[in-house]
């Protein structure tokens, strides 16, 4: 298929939808989102204020090597998150026997973002530790919701898990750029191909002019 035919084919498929949306993030944005934003939030929630502040001040990720001291900080964050998970698990398990895979599957958007983060090749060691801390925090929030259900407290949109996921998603959005296109026809010619687009997103810090739109999380 020629390049022109391929463009036409893509366009025709786009016309079938009311809009075409894509949320993209750079590799640097993904790594920073997980290690700085998400992990610092987990640290803060578990009483590690000093570690949370340290993580929030991390620079833009560059290269495989993690910043000096980052592995030690993430180890403390992960250990505390794991300990909290153990406490909440035991408390909930006393009320209702839990299965080992409790909390799965995680939301698709989160799995896609985490998979993409692990492929960035940036800050490899602390990215791995931050993923582990995230898994602990996710399961802890889900367990707290289950505990409230067992006590007869309805869990709605403001529950532990939905609130935590909303915060994580907003942090990701701050590192993202959304491109939305609406296909149109020009004048009375149905064969014409024009479109309008809206580009919005988070902090422009993550979108230097030469940065590739490397990953899509939707």
N, C-alpha and C positions, 0 to 999 in steps of 0.2 A: 504494500500500500504506500502510495506517495505521501510526502509530508502534507501536501495540500488536502489530499483525500482524508488523511488521518485527522487533520484539523476539522474538516467538515463533519466527519463522523462524530468526533467528540462534541462538536457544537450541537449537532442534531440531538444527541443524547441529553445535552444540557437543556435544550429547549423544552424537553418533556417535563422537566421539573420547574417549579415556580422560582427556584433560586438554587444557586450552587454555593455551598459554604465549605470553607476549609480553615482549620485552625492549625497554624504552624508554629513551631518553636525551633530555636537554634540549639545545637548540642550544648553550648555554654549555658544557655538558659535552662535546659533540662537538668544539668548537673547542679547548677546553683539552686534551682527550685527544690530539689530533693535534699541536698546537704545543708543549705543555709536556711531556707524557709520552713520546710516540713520538719526537719530534725530539730531546729530551734524551737518550733512550736511544741514538739513532743517533750523536749527538755523543760520548757517553761511549765507545761501542764503537770510535769512530775517533780516540780520543786527544784530544778537545776537552773536557777536564774543566771548564774555566772556563765555556765556553758551555753545557755540560750543566747545571751548577749554576744558571746564570742563567735558563735556560728552566724549570727545575723550580720556581723561585720566582715565576713569572708569576701575576698575579691572575686572578680570574674575568673572562672576556672580556665586553666591553661595546662595542657599536657597530662601525662599519666600520673605524675607524682602529686600527692596530696599536700596541702600547705603544712608547714611544720606544726606539730602539735595536734593536728586535726584527728588523726587516728585515735589518740588518747582521749580526746574530748568525745568523739563518737562512741568509743568503747564504753565510757561512763553513761552516756545517754542510752545506749542499747541495753546495758546491764540494768539500769533503773527501769526502762520500759518493760524488759522481760520480767523483772521482779514484781512490778505492778500487775502485769498480766497474770502471773502465777497466783497472786493474792485474790484477784477478782475471779479467776477461774475456779479456785478452790471454794470460794464463797458461793458462787453460783452453782457449782457442781453438788454442793450439799443439798440444794433445793431440788435439782433436777439433774439426772445423769446426762452428761454432755458427750457428744461424739468428738473424736479427735479432729475432724475436719470442720468443726464449728466455725461459722463466719464466711465460709466459701459458698459460691464463688464471689470474688470481689467484683466491683463494677468494671465494665469493659473499658471505659475511658481510663481508669486508673491502671489497669493491667497494661494497656497500650503505652501509656506514659512511662511506666516502670520499665517495660521491655526496651523502649527507645533509650531511656536513660542508661541502661546497662550496656548499650552499644555505642555510646559516645566516645569511649576511650579516654575520658577525662576523670581525674581524681578516683581512679578505679577502687582503691582500698576503702575510702570513706563512702563512696557511693554504695558499695556492698553493705557496709555497716548501717548506713542510713536506710537502706531497703529493709533490713532486718528489724530496725526500730519501728519503721512504718508498719510492718506486718503485725508487730506486737501491739502497737497503738490501735490499729484497725480492729483486731480481735478483742481488745479490751473494751472498746466502745460498743461493739456488738454484744459482748457479754453483759455490760451494764444495762443495755436495753432489755436483754432477756431477764436479768434480775428484776427490773422494774415490772415487767410483764408478770413474772411469777408472784410478785407482791400485789398484783391487781392494779397496777398503775398503767393506763393506756400509753403506748409509745406512738407518738405522732411525728409530724415533720420536724418538730423541735427536739427529737430524741438525741441521745449521745452520738450515735453513729452518723445520722444525717447532719448534725451540727458539725462534727469533726470533718466529714467528707466535704461539706460546703466550704470550710476554711481551707482545706487542702486544694480544692478546685479553684478557689479564688487566688491562692498563691500561684498556681499554675497559670491562670489567666494573666497574672501580672507579668509573666515571662513570655506571653504568646502574642501572636498577631492573627487576627481573624480577617479573612478575605471573603466577602460575599458578593456574588455577581447575579444580576438579574438579566436574563436574555431578552432582547427586544427586537422588533423589526423596524426598519427605517421607512417612514412614510407609508405608502400603499403597496410597497413591494414585499410580498411575503418571503421572497428568496434572499432578502438582504440580511446581513449578519452584523448586528451591533449589540453592544451590551453596556450596561453601566455597572460600576463596581464601588463597593464601600470597603475601605481598609481601616480597621480599628484594632485596638489591642492594648497591651499593657505598657510597661515602662519602656520608652524608646532606647534606653540604655542597652537593651538586648537586641536591638535592631540596627547595628551599624550598616552603612550603605553597602558594604561588600559582603555582608553575612549571608550565607546560603539559607534558604528556607528548607532545612534539612529533614524535618520530621513533621508528620501530620498526626494529630491525636484525635481526629474525628473521621 
